[in-house]
Every structure is written in C-alpha cells, then in structure tokens.
Amino acid sequence: MADSLVIVESPAKAKTIGKYLGSKYIVKASMGHIRDLPKSQIGVEVENEFKPKYITIRGKGNVLKELKDARKKVKHVYLAADPDREGEAIAWHLAHYLELNETDTCRVVFNEITKQAVKEAFKTPRKINMDLVNAQQARRILDRLVGYKISPLLWKKVKKGLSAGRVQSVAVKLIIDRENEIDAFIPEEYWSITAKLQHGGKLFEAKFHSLNGSKKELGNEAEVQEILNGIKGKDFVVANVKEKERLRNPAPPFITSSLQQEAARKIGFRASKTMSVAQQLYEGVELGKEGTVGLITYMRTDSTRISPVAQDEAKGYISEKYGADYVPEQPRVYTKKNSNAQDAHEAIRPTSIMRDPDTMKPYLSRDQMRLYKLIWERFASSQMASAVLDTMTVDLQCGDAIFRATGSKIKFAGFMKVYVEGNDDGTVEEHKLLPPLAQDDVVKAEGIEPKQHFTQPPPRYSEARLVRTLEELSIGRPSTYAPTLETIQKRGYIAMEEKKFFPTELGELVIQLMEEFFPEILDVEFTANMEGDLDHVEEGTEDWVKVLANFYESFEQRLEVAEEEMKEIEIQDEVSDEICEKCGKPLVYKMGRFGKFLACSGFPDCRNTKPIVKDVGVECPKCREGKIIERRSKKGRIFYGCDQYPGCDFVSWDKPTDKTCPSCDSMLVEKRNRSGARLQCVSCDYTEELIEEEEQA
C-alpha cells in the first residue's frame, strides 16, 4: 500500500515518475501553480513590507480536493516541482495548502527525469529553499507593481487594453531603436574588384586588397578606374603564399537562450514552440518496452556545465561511433558567458547520448524529433575534438596593386562531422580550395569584374537576434523570453513580417510615454541591475523586501508626476477608402496580433472585419480570371490565394511570380530557406537561382 504522496506539475511528468517509483508512491499533478496574486486587484500590501495577497487560482478546486484527499492517506508528502525559482514557489504554495511543515525535508529536485536520477533524488530530500521562493516572489511582485500601476494610467490617458512591463517595454524599445537606426541610415558607396584567375586548369578568385603596399578602400568609380588602368595588360604574379593550420572549436551545449536562437535559425521554431516541445521531451516520451522516459535534461538553465557521468558516456559513444581521434584529450569545460548566470543545473542535453536521433525517430512526433535531433547533435559535438582546417592565403601582384585569394579545406572534421552552429544571416561557411601556388608563379587572368556596393543598415530583429540581444544585455531571464515576445505581439506593440519585428504606431506611442515618465523602466543598465539583485536574493545575500523598497521609492514618485502631467491622448483610427459591405460605414485600419487589418468604424454595433489585401501582381494560374493576393492563416502565417475565392480555390505557401518555366510553361514560385532563395516550377523539377538586390555588404 502506498505510504507517500509525490506532487509534480503535469500529468505527463506524473506518469513518468510514477513508473520509476513503484506502488509505494502515489504521484499526482498540481497542474502548475495553485495560488497566485488576484487578477482583479494589485494584491500587494505595499505599506506592509510588500506582503502578497495570494488566492487560489480559479478552476483548481477539483485538483486541490484530489491532492488533499490523497494527503490524508499517506505518511509522507514529497514536492517534486521543477528545479527552478518557479518550481520552488509551487512547492512552497503546495506546502501551505496541505499544511506541511516548511522545515520538513519534503522537497525533491532532479535535473533529468530518468530512473536513476529520480531514485537518487528521493534518497536526499531537502527543505524548501526560501531564498529561491523569495526571489520568485520578488520578481512576481516587482512585475505586478509595474504592470498594475502603469497600465491603468495608460488606459486612462491613452486607451483600454494597454500594458507595461519591465522586460516587455525594454524589448519593444530595442525594436523601435533599431527601426530608428534603419530610418536614419545613409548608405555609403563602395566598390570591389574581383579578378577571375586560372592556374593549372583550376579557376579561382582574388579580390583587390592594397595599392603600393597600403590597404586601400575603394569609394567611387573613379578610384576603381584608376586601379583598372594601372593593371591593364599586366600579369598576375604570386608575391606571397601563407599556409597554416587552424583549429576550430565546437559550440558549447545549449542553454535556454541559445536553444531558442538555434531552433529559430535551423528549424524555424518560435521561442514559445521551442519551450513547449522541450517541456514534452523533458517530462517523458513513451519508448515502447522501455516505458516512459525523459529524453532531455531540464530546459530552463543558463549553465553550460555537464556532469562527469554524461561526459564519460559521451566519450565512450564518440570513440565507438567515430573513432578515438574524435575524442578530445581532456573533457571540455565551457565557461559561462554571463557572469550572472546561475550554475544550479546542467546544460540542456540528452539524458543519454546512447538514444541517438535515428533510434528515437519511431517514438517522436515530427516537432519532437526535430528539436531532439538539434539538442542531441549540439551536445555530441560539444564533447568532440576540434576540427582542423588547412588555410591558404595568396597575395598576387599586378602592377602596383595586390589582389588576395583565400582558400581552405577541412583536414580533420572533428565535431563538424556531427554539427555546426548556425548564424542569424543563414549563411553557410564554404571551404574553397586554391590550386597549388608558389612564389613568382604567373597566373592567367580570365576576367576582371568591378562591382558597386552600398553599405546596408543594421538588420531588423528576428526572434533569434532579439533573444540574443536581451541575453547579452542581461535583460530578463531565458525562461521569460518566450512569454515576453508573445505579449508584445498580442498587445499590438510590434508586428512580424517575413520573420522580422516591426514596431507599430501604438508601440511607439507607449514607449514615448514610458521614456518621458518612467525612464528607469526602459534603462537597460537599471533593468540588468535589477536582475542581478534578484539573483542576489536567490543566493541569500540580499533581502527581497529591501530590493522592492529600493525600487518603489523612486517609482512611486514617478507615478505621482505621471498622474498629474501625462496628457490624455486620443488615438484616431486611420480611415480607409473601403466601405463596410454590412452597414455602409467606412472601414478603418486596426492593429492586431498579426499586423494591420480593416474593421468597421461602426463597432460595436457592427463587428465586420476583413484582412488587408496585398496584390502580388500575378494572374491566377488556375482560373486565369482572378489575381493572386497575399493572405494570412489563422496562426498568422502568410500564404497566397486567388482573389476569386471561393469561386477559385488556388492556394500556395510559396510566393507566385509572373515568370514561367522554360521546360513546361508552368508558373515559377519563390522558394526560400536558410541557404538562400530560388525559383521553382510548380509542375516539374526545374529550378533556377533567384537574383535579388544585394542584401548585405
């Protein structure tokens, strides 16, 4: 008969742990938090040392009754929520509700849900860590004070439904600042000269580098012409050859933020989707005869530490699979990028490297498989030997000009045999070999190509780029990034087009008011220091009430000034040329989660809405009568369809063009992925490179 009750957050986690612990344990799920601050009021007694007023979350009645009934039947209760601040807070709330003694050793934590890890954890239960609880409380109350004090002010002065928050406001400001940089950017002209050369039957390229022994930038066509005149009819002679060996080291195993970034780059996952799928992998997947197993370690971490046990297992696997040469001489130890990073957990890794992606494929959904493969490959490569590259740099003299050619080849693949880290630009490093060249060799010129370029503005933020920036600035914590990005889109402060963030007029207005009346909330250094204070609370070196009091003293003064001086702003909807087909009133532009749309100005009497149609300038290939327009799915994804729908049901995820296939005369569509863009026929296998204006200098 069971004598112990174990409480976790989710049914999936309960199912996995229940199989490991056996019949002496009843395992139940709390379904996340059971208590929280009330939604209808601020719920914080500011004058009473910021005492929070917690209430039972609506809808939890049946769950709590089940937990209380189970509590009566057992001698011991173990609280096994996730191993972080949120998990500690959930355990603390459960202890209060079930009237447990906080000094009892009722808290059990594990970084991975495997049989060995779970059983070991239950051998060493501990007390609830009140430093962790207080750090979570401090963050929750801090965000509540900012949100529930500033938001009503924005409702009163601007419009209902607006909100402000510490991390979300900084994120919106970053996007606005980047847009301002782009608007203010003045392109500068520059030129390049590429020599198409040939030696020993092998073609290669060299770029103009210097003149008369000094590096020279080419700023205009006249300078280019001067160089061309100086080299006309002259030989290219090898002046210098440098060959060297270069080591390339693997990227560290994933932490939360790097997982979100790489999942966005390589498999196109939004941050929220990455965390959702990772939670599934962590809590457990049914593996046939093996039962339910947690496949990855805890996914909310900013530590790159790896346990010696996992390193030893990886060493054995790599040696057997790839050979002893692929094992580094010493186990790899990665340093923390962020000095504030916590080291309570390991990095994100597979719970066993022996469960490789091919073995797991039959048991995982498509999304689970893609993310697991990414995590597995990143971890495996992080434990492998460095790659060795042979590099060659050749300077060629032509008159007074020096042209430089570079080449490389992989001498030993090392970690690159398994995985290479992506980048925000989606480019892939190419390894081009140069022909064997020696000093004084004369090289034949096949052609000289001068080309005009213009410098480009900084790129707009993608999710991956914004997450990386927030992490670098120590704004928020990795676990907060996904919900933050969701919130600022739902509020209509930013919109996403072609996977890039754009600020909206509403977002710009709110940030303008925040900058005027609450500049410290938008100050990157202030926000980062606040995160540091919360970390000190977690470490037990700072009192959480003191942290809140220090913040609130100046914040309260700012509120009083804003209440008096902030002027009421009436946001006028922009009127369109279109008329509502239901009531005859003009349609106006509104901002929604996925950008602008049209809505009836007669709201709430008339609730008619319609998307803004963007004509792509292509005739429908199916009905030959309609035009192709850009549409959005319910989830905000862009697709293309005929404007005669439902009379014509032509749809395409790829953008149709007005070009036709030279092989079968069918339509060509634009195909885009991380390696570039191309035109592809909808009917046959014909493809061609898509030539666009240069995007990046």
N, C-alpha and C positions, 0 to 999 in steps of 0.2 A: 504494500500500500504506500502511496506517495506521502512523504513527510516534509517536502519542501516545495515552495512556490517560486517560480522564476518569472519575472516580468520583463519583457522586451518591448520594442516599439511596434513591430509589424508582424502580421501573421506569417509572412514568408520566413522571417528570422526565427519566429517561434517554432515553426515546423522543422527547420534545420537543426536548431539547438536541441529540440525535444528528442530527435533521433539519437543524438550523441549522449544525452544524459540518462536515458532509460526510464524505467517505470517509477523510480523513487521521486521523480520530479514532475510537477505539473508546470507546464510552460504556457503562459498567457501573454497576449499583446495588449498594450495600453492604447495603441493606435496613435502614437505620438504624444504630444503634450496633453495633460488632463486639466491643467489650470493655466490661466493667462490673465493679463490685465483686461478690464472690460472695454468693449468697443464704444460704448455709449458715453464714456467719460474718460478723463485723463487717467484716473486710477492710481495717482501717486500723491501722497501727502507730503508736499514739498517742505512744509514747516515742521514736519515730524521726521527729520532725517531721511527724507525721500522714501518713507515707508510705502511699499507697493500694496495695492489692494487686489489680491488675486481672487478670481471667481472660477467656478467650474465651467469648462467650455461647453456651450450648448450642444446637445446631441450625444454627450458622453455618458448619459445616465445608465444605459444598459451595460456598457463596458465597465463602468465603475462598480455597478452592482455585482457583476460577474467576478471582478477582482476581489471585492470584499467578501463574497461568499466563499471563494477559493481560499482566502486568507484564514478563515475560521477553521479550515480542515487540516491545516499544516502547522508544524512547529517552527519552521524557518522560512523566511522570505528573502529572496535574492533579487536585487535590482540590476539588470544587465543591459541597460540602455547604452547607446553608442558612446565610444570613449572620447568625448569632447565636452566643451562647455555646455552645449545644448543637452547632451545625454546626461551630464551630471545634474543639471537643473530638473530634467524629467524625473530622475531618480529621487531627488530631494522632494519634489511635489508629491510623488507617489508615497514616500515615507511619511509625509504629513497626513495624507489622506488615509493611509492604512494604519496610522498611529504607531509607527515604528519608532524605536529609539534611535536618534541620529548618531549616537555613539556606537551603535552595534556595527559589527563588520558585515554589512548587508550588501555592499556594492561590489559587483564583479565586472571586470573590463577585459576585453580581448581585442587585439588588432586585426585578427582574422577569424572567420568562422569555419574552423576545421576541428576535427575531433580532438586532436592533440592540444590545440590552443585553448579550446573551450574547457577541457578537463583540467588542464594546468591552471586556468584562471579560477576555477571553483575550489582549488586547493588553497588559494591565497586571497580570500575576500578581504576587503578593506572598508574603512569608514567612508561615508560620503565626504568628498573634498569640498569644504565650504569656500575655499579660495576660488575654485572653478565655478561654483554656484554664484558667488558674489560677482565674479567677472561677467557672467551671463546676465545677472540681474542689472548690473551697472549699464551694460550695453542696451538692454531692453528699455530701461528707464530713460537713459540718455536719448535714444531714438524716439521714445514716446513724448518726452518733453519737447524735442524739436518739432516732431510731427504734429502733436496736438496743440502746440502753442502758435506755430507759424501758419499751419493750414487754415484754421478758422479766420485768421487775418486775411489770407489770400482769398478765401470765399467772400468775405465782406467787402474787400477792396477791388477784387477782380471778377471772379466767377466761382460758382459752386464746383466741387469735384476736384479742385487743385490740391496738391500736397507738396510738402518739402521734406527733405531728409538729409542727414549728414553725408552719406555716401552717394545717394542718388543725385543730389544737387551738384556735387563735385564732378560726377560723371557727365552730367548734362553740360556743365561749364567747359569741360575739356573738349566736348564735341563742338560747342559754339566757338571756342577759341580757335580750334582747328579750321572751322569754316571761315572765320575772320582772316586767318593766315592765308587761306586759299584766295579769298577775295582781294586781299591786299598784295598778293604776289605779282611781281613784274617779271615776266620771262626774260632771260638773258640769252643772247645768241652765242653759240659756239660751234666750232667745226671740228671734224675729224678727217684724217686722210688714211685710207686703208690701201695697202699695197697687196695685190694678189700675186703671190710668188710661186715658183715651181723649182724644185731641185730633185734630181734623181727620179723624175717621173711622179713625184708626190707634190700635190698642191697644199699651200698653207697661206696664212695671212699675217701681215705685220702692220702695226699702226704707228703713225708718226709720233715720235716721243720728244725729241730735242733738236736744237739747232746750235751749231758751233759750241757744243759741249754743255749747253744750258737747257734745262727743261723749258718748253715753250707751250703756252696755251694759245689756241687759235680762236680769235674772237670775231673775225669777219672774213668775207670772201677775198678781200684784197690781200690779207696776210696769207691765205691759202694759195692764192695765185702766185705770190712771191715764192713760196716753197716749191710749187709745181714747176715754175720757170727754172728754179735752181737745180732741180733733179732731172729735168727733161733730157732724155738721151743718155743718161749716166747709168753705170752698173750699180747693182746692189751687192756689196761685198760684206761678208761676215766679219765684224770687228771684234766681237766678244761672245763667248759661249760660257754660260754658267749652268752647271748641272749639280743638283743637290737632292738629298733625300729629305722628305718632310713627313713628320708624324702627325696623324690626325686622331684626336681622342673622341671617344663616344660621348653622347649627351647623357646627363645623369638620369636616373629613373624618375618617373613622373611624381610631381606634387600636384595638388588640386589645380592650381592656376595653369601649369604647363600642360596638364591633361586637357583642360578646356581649350587652350590655344591650339594644341596639335590636333585634337578631334575636329576643330573648326577647319583647320587647314587641310587635313588629309581625308576626312570622311564627311565633311560638310555638316557636322552636328552643331546645333545651337548649344550654348552653355547649359541651359536648363535640361536639354535632352541628354547631354553627356552625363550630368549628375544623376538623372533618373535611371539611365541604363546601368551606370556604375553601381548604384544602390542595389539593383537587381542582382548583379554579379557578386556583390559583397554578401548579400543576405542568403544567397544559395540557389543553385540550379540542380534539378533532378538529373543525375548521371547514371541512369539505368540501375544495374546491380549495386553500384557504389552508393546509391541513395542520394540525398540532397547534400550538396557541398558548396561552401562559399568559395568562389573562384579567385577573388582578389582581396587584398588587404583593405583596410578602411580608406575611403576615398577622400576624406576631408583632412588633409595634412599639408604642412609646409616644410616637412623634413625629408631630406634625401637619404637618411640613414637606412641601411639594410642589415638585417640580423645576420650574425655569423652562420647560423644554420642554413638560411636561404642562400648565402654566398657559397657555402660548401656544396649544396645541392646543385647550384648553377655551375660551379666549377666542374663537377662530375659530368653533368649533362653536356656542357660545351665541349669538354675533352672527348667524350664518346661520339658526339654528333659531328663535330667539325675538326677534331684533332687537337693535340696538345699545344700546337703553335697558337691556337686561338684563345688560350687561357693566359691572362696577364701574369707576370712574375709575382706580383703582390695583389691581394684583393683590393679593388678600387674603393676609395673613400672619397665622397663628394662633400665639398664644403657648402655651407648654407649661403645663398645669395643675399638673403635679408637678415641683418643682424637681429631683428626682432622675431625671426622665425622660431616657432616652438619645436621642441625635439621629442615630444611625448610619444609620437607614433613613428612607424617606419614610413618609407616612401610607398607609393602605390605600386604594387607588384602582384604577380600571380601567387596564389598560396602555395603552388607547387609548379616549378618550371617543367616538371615531367608531363603536365597536362598541356601539351602544345596545341596550337590552334587547329591543326588537322585532326587531332584526337577529339577535340571538343566540338567540332563542327556539327555532328549529328544531334547534339543536345541543345544548341543555342539558336535563338531567333536570329534573323539577319542583322538587326541592330546590335544585339548582344555579341554576335560573332565579330562584327567589325571593330567594336570597341575592345573586346577581349584580345583580339589579334594585335591591336595597337599597343595595349598595355604589356602583353607578353613580349612582343618584339623589342619594345623600348627597354624593358628590364633585361632581357637576354643580352642585348647589345651593350648595355651599360656595364656588364660583367665580363666583356670580352677584351681581347688585346687591341691595341691601337692599330689603325690602318697605316700602311707605309706607301707613300706616293713618291715616284721619281718625277722631279720637276726640271724643266729646261727653259732657260731664258736666253734669247739670242738677240743681240744688237746688230743691225745691218746698216752700214754706212752707204749713203747715196748722196754724193756731193758733200755739202755741209750738214746735211740732215741725217739724223739717226732714226731708224724705224725699229720697233721692238716686237718680237714674236715670243709668245709663251706657250708652252705645252706641258702636259703631264700625263702620267699613266699610273694605274694602280699596280704597285709592285706586290703588295700583300693586302688583301681585302680586310682582314681583321673583322671588327664589328660591322663594317659596311656590308658584309655578306648577309647580315640579317636586317639591318635597319639604318636609315639615315634621317636625321631630323629635318623637318620641313622648314619653310620660312614664309613670311607674310606675303611675299611677292609671287609665290607659286613657282619660282624658277627652280630648275634642276641643274646642279653643277655638272658641266660636261668635261670630260677628260679627252683632250685632243692631242694626238702625238705630232711632234715635229719630225721631219726627216733628219737623218744623221747629218749634222753640220759641223764644220771645223773652221777655225780662224782662217781668213783670207779666201774662203770659198766664194766663188762668184755665183750669184743666184739670178735666175732669169725672171724678169717681171712680165706677168701675163696681163696686167692692167693696174691702173691707179684710180681709186674711187674717192673723190672728196664728197663730204656729206654735211649738210647744215643740220644743226640741232638747236633746241631751245630747252633751257632748264625748266624743270617741272615743279609745281607747288608740292608741298608735303601731302601725302595721301590721306584721304578721309579714313576715319576709324572703321575697321571691321570689328566684329566681336573679339577675335583673337588679339588684334592690335590694342583694343581698348582694355581688355583684361590684363595684357602685359604691362600697359602703362599704369593702370591702377596698382598693380603689384609693385612695380618699380618705385612708385611714389608712396608706397605703404598706406594706401587708401583702402579702408575696409579690410576684410579677410577673404581668402579664396572661397569660403563657403557662402559669402554674401554676394558674390559677383553675379551669379545666375539670377537670383530674385531681383537684384538691383536693375539689371538690364531689362528684365520683363516689366518692372514697374514703370520705368521712364518711357517705355513704349506705350503701355496701357494708358498712361496719363496724357499721351499726345504731345510730350515734350520733344521727342525725337521720332523720326520715321526712318525706315530702312528701305533702300533701293539698291538693287544689284549687290546685296550683302554689305553695303556701306551705310553708315549712320549719317543722317542729315538733321540739323536742328529745325524745329518748326517755329513759327512766329510766336506761338504760345510759350514754347520753351524759352525763347529769347526774352520774352516779356517777364516771365517768372524769375529768371536768373538776373535780369537787370534790377528787379526789385530786391532780390536777395543780396546782390552786390552793394546796393545802396544802404540797406538797413541791417543786414546780417553778414557783413564781410568775413567774419571769422569762420562761419559755416562753410564758405567757399574757399577758404585759405588752405592750400594743400599742406603746408607745414603744420598748421593748427590741427587739421584732421589727422595727419600722420602721428603727431604727438599724442593725440587723444587715444589712438590705437595702442601706442606704447604704454600709456597709463593703464589701459585695460589689461595689457599683458602683465604689468607690474601687480595688478590686483590678483590675477591668476597665480602669479608666483608667490603671493603672500607678502610682498614688500610695500604695498600701497593699500590704504583704506578706501573702500569703494564709495563710502559716503563722502569722504573728503574730495575724491575725484569729481563727484557730481556737484558738490558745493562750489568748488573752484570754477567749474564751467557755468553754473547757474547764476552766479553773482553778476557777471557782465551780461549774460544772455537776458536776464530779467530787465536790465536797464535798456537794452536794445529793443525789447518788446514794447516798453513804455513809449519810447521815441517813435517807433513804427506805428503804434496805435494812434498817436497824435498827428504825425507828419505824413504818413503814406496816403496819397490821394486816391480816391476811387477812380477806377479805370473801367470804362465801358468798352468791351470788345465787340466791335461791329462785324457781323458776318459779311464776307465778300459776296456780293450778288452776282450770279452768273447770267448768261444770256438765255438760259433754258427756262421753260415754264413747266410746272408740275402738271402732268397729264391727269392727275386725280382731282385737283381742286382749282387749277388755273393760276395759283400764286407763283411768284418767282422761286427758282431753286437757288440755294446759297451753298457756298463751299464750307464744309466742316472738316475737322481733323479727327481721324480715327486711329486705331491701333496700327493699321497698315497704310497710313498716309491719308491724303485728302479724298473726300467723296462728296456727292451732291445730296442735299436734304431739302425738304420743303420748308419755306420760311413761315408756313402756317403752323408749325409744330407748337403745341402738342395736339392741336385739332386734326392736323394731317401729319402722318408719320412716314410719308413716302420718302424713300431714299433710292439712290442709284449710283453706280460706280462712274468715275470719270473715264470716258473712253479715249484711248490714245490710238490713233490710226497709224499703223506702221508703213502705210503706202504700198501695200501689196494686194493684188486681186486674189480672191479666194480661189484656190486651185480645184476645189470640188464643185461649187455651183457656178463659178465664173460670173456671178452677179454681185455678190457681196464683197466687202473689203475686210481684210484681216485687222483685228483690233487687239490691243493688249488688255487682258483681264486678270483678275486675282481670284485664287481659290479661297475657300472659307478659312484656310490656315495662312492666307497671305502670300502664297506662292504665285509668281507670275506665270501665266500661260497665254496662249494665243488662240483666238477663235474667230469665226465668221460673224459679221455684224447682222446677218440674216437669221441667226439662231432664234427660235428653234426650227425654223424652216430649213436651215443647213447646219449640220452637226460637226463641221470640221473643227478639230482642235489639235494643238501641238504644244509640247513643252518647250520646243526649240523655236527660236525666232525665224519665221519665214522671210525669204529675201525675194527680190524681183529677178534673180538670176536663175537660169535653167541649166540642167545637167547636159553636158555635151554628148553624153552617151545615150541617154534615153529621153531627154527633153522634159524630165520631171522637175519639180521645184527643188531648189537647194535651200537648206536651213543652216542657221549658225549653230555650231556645236562648240560649247565652251567647257573647259575643265582646267585643272591646275597646271597642266602642261602647255596651255595656250588655246587658241581658237582656230576653227577650220570650217569650211563649207562642206556639207554632206548632202548627198542626194537622198530623197525620201523613198526612192523606189529601188535603187541599185547600190553597189558598193563604192561608187565614185566619191572621192573627197579631194579637196584642194585647200591649200593654206589660205587663211583669211588675212589679207593685208590690211592693216589699220594704221592710223597715225601713231607715231611713236608715243608710248605712254610714259616711259621713264627714261630720263637721261642716264 
